[in-house]
């Protein structure tokens, strides 16, 4: 039987369960009903140019979140299991240098453009633009110095029972080859139920493209605990976008029925991942955009459920975006050491990135990512946890 989340949190507090948290080390039952603690700021490290990086910790409704000003990175995300025991369910590092040197985008805020753009090129209003290339011949996640490498200005807030952070970054005209000055605001909110909400906002002074997302790697059993292949995944997506050898969509919207890409009914991620389907061979697992049946919507709708049978932890994702990139951690190779002191190997974490489709600036059949002066880019994704 799946327990109500509030019951789990209250039980954890009653038992006085200890965990790595915001100073006290114990579960906080009060946060589930009376609002979370005021976000706490602490020094995390210094970049080579002397810029200081800080870590913000916030807690509400039993969810604990730690965010770095560098890259807008989710460094830690702690939620309880069915017995109220906390674990960090996001992959990441203990030190700043590992994030600076890393190429995995652990927990990062991604921009200007999440995912890949073929050959780093696109044409807008008759002008061809060349972007920074950092994934073979393609541009990935905004280029060599995307938003994941920037130091964001952060302002904490408390609004009624909610607590959170406003993150600000201004990308100047021409940065990484993108046209227009893009003023970006990303808001992380924890509500009294422990939901983690992300609101993305952006404006521009010239026509440009934008596709913002978050790149948290999840392991609901706890980071460093092993693979996610026994996690059960449901996706409200009857189609996906096959890719070429460079992981650029071919333009086809292929049906998932009868293929390893069918998650329209919950199934373990590892059930079909070793099947020799050409798309799985090319990507070394799942690294594909799933076309959500709902399309673009005015409000976030439930499109993903991820569950770890062992701990009972469940993540539901709601979004207004038309796609989700499901990446099964195929390129984790055992050379990276996480916060638990364990190495991350293939399949030890997965990403579920809500988005517009990869290479959409070059594929007219895909939803547009063009933003023009006078418009505001708005999108919301909600992460809902239970046990």
Secondary structure, 3 states (H helix, E strand, C coil): CCCCHHHHHHHHHHHCCECCCCCCCECCCCHHHHCCCCCEEEEEEECCCCCEEEEEEEEECCEEEEEECECCCEEEEEEECCCCCEEECECCCCCHHHHHHCCCCCCEEECCECCEEHHHEEEECCEEEECCCCECCEEECCCCCCHHHCECEEEEEEECCEEEEEEEEEECCCHHHCCCCEEEEEEEEECCCCCEEEEEEEEECCCEECECEEECEECCCCCCCCCCCCCEEEECCCEEECECCCCCECCCCEECCCCCCCCCCCEECCCCCCCCCHHHHHHCCCEEEEECCCCCCCCCEEEEEEECCCCCCEEEEEECCCEEEEECCCCCCCCEECCCCCEECCCCCEEEEEECCCCHHHCCCCCCCEECCCCCEEEEEEEEEEC
